[in-house]
Amino acid sequence: MPLAHQARYVGALSGCATGPSAQATLVQAADRFSFAPSDGALVVSGSVAPDGSFAGSLSTAPPGRDRQNHTSSEAFTLTVTGHIEGETASGTYVTPRCRTVFRLPRVSQTLLP
């Protein structure tokens, strides 16, 4: 999808990171979204309803299988729910270790600094 058809929201994600806060990014493209907590490698994707509400989850099994193909730890689920209204995306991010509320302001789309 062209950059002009996306909305990007970026801001602090407190409570789920080591240190005071980490940055999170939510990108909306039509009726889909992607949420990158701590702007890391795990990305939660989901759908956006016509009223702006969004919900998605990511279930993952971490690496670490032994030679008999047994997992060394259980899979875990990350979830994000919320609402996009005007220039703000607000929601709740939940992991097995934390639960935090966020408000991310919309940022302008540009390829140049």
Legacy VTK file of the C-alpha trace (Angstrom):
# vtk DataFile Version 3.0
C-alpha trace
ASCII
DATASET POLYDATA
POINTS 113 float
0.000 0.000 0.000
1.378 3.447 -0.874
2.762 5.515 1.975
0.104 8.183 1.336
-2.664 5.656 2.223
-1.215 4.773 5.615
-1.584 6.411 9.009
1.331 6.075 11.432
1.094 6.602 15.205
4.260 6.658 17.315
4.873 7.239 21.002
5.957 5.944 24.380
4.940 2.512 25.617
5.421 2.597 29.389
5.237 -0.333 31.734
6.292 -3.208 29.501
9.924 -2.368 28.859
13.052 -2.291 30.927
13.750 1.324 31.777
11.245 4.177 31.854
9.574 3.541 28.482
10.065 2.255 24.980
8.743 3.535 21.681
5.849 1.780 19.958
4.509 2.182 16.437
1.019 1.467 15.090
0.449 1.643 11.331
-3.065 1.615 9.870
-3.572 0.724 6.222
-7.267 0.630 5.240
-8.972 -1.957 7.486
-5.738 -3.554 8.797
-3.136 -2.492 11.348
0.296 -3.517 12.585
1.546 -2.729 16.090
5.253 -2.958 16.943
5.702 -2.813 20.721
9.125 -1.445 21.655
9.622 -1.133 17.870
10.954 -4.688 18.045
10.851 -7.802 15.907
7.446 -9.035 17.077
4.571 -7.324 15.273
0.927 -7.732 16.269
-1.463 -7.487 13.296
-5.208 -7.263 13.181
-8.251 -5.526 11.786
-9.695 -2.040 12.109
-13.507 -1.687 12.169
-15.309 1.187 10.406
-15.812 2.905 13.800
-12.024 2.936 14.380
-11.843 0.139 16.929
-9.017 -2.330 16.400
-8.008 -5.724 17.775
-5.286 -8.209 17.023
-3.037 -10.825 18.535
0.183 -12.678 17.886
0.754 -16.213 19.137
4.322 -17.385 18.986
6.365 -20.409 19.954
9.890 -19.276 20.810
12.927 -20.974 19.297
14.649 -23.633 21.371
13.507 -27.015 20.124
15.721 -29.942 21.049
16.675 -32.810 18.739
13.455 -34.727 19.487
11.468 -31.660 18.372
10.238 -30.816 21.883
9.799 -27.176 22.768
11.746 -25.881 25.714
9.060 -23.332 26.602
5.395 -22.718 25.912
4.006 -20.427 23.246
2.761 -17.042 24.411
0.227 -14.543 23.084
0.518 -10.781 22.679
-2.742 -8.860 22.242
-3.599 -5.280 21.439
-7.034 -3.645 21.408
-8.090 -0.042 21.123
-9.565 2.768 19.088
-8.300 5.215 16.478
-9.916 8.618 16.684
-8.645 11.578 14.698
-4.991 12.143 15.442
-4.638 9.555 18.244
-4.519 5.774 18.571
-5.343 4.622 22.116
-5.383 1.101 23.407
-4.248 -1.674 25.694
-1.288 -3.960 25.078
-1.171 -7.264 26.992
1.601 -9.852 27.300
2.028 -12.716 29.779
4.287 -10.395 31.835
2.542 -7.018 31.631
-0.510 -5.000 30.710
-0.264 -1.344 29.736
-2.426 1.410 28.285
-1.030 3.610 25.503
-1.865 6.818 23.595
0.075 7.293 20.377
-0.120 10.570 18.408
-0.286 10.478 14.627
2.959 11.457 12.902
3.366 12.915 9.439
4.323 10.667 6.541
7.597 11.721 4.980
10.553 9.999 3.437
12.875 12.930 4.078
14.152 14.092 7.491
LINES 1 114
113 0 1 2 3 4 5 6 7 8 9 10 11 12 13 14 15 16 17 18 19 20 21 22 23 24 25 26 27 28 29 30 31 32 33 34 35 36 37 38 39 40 41 42 43 44 45 46 47 48 49 50 51 52 53 54 55 56 57 58 59 60 61 62 63 64 65 66 67 68 69 70 71 72 73 74 75 76 77 78 79 80 81 82 83 84 85 86 87 88 89 90 91 92 93 94 95 96 97 98 99 100 101 102 103 104 105 106 107 108 109 110 111 112
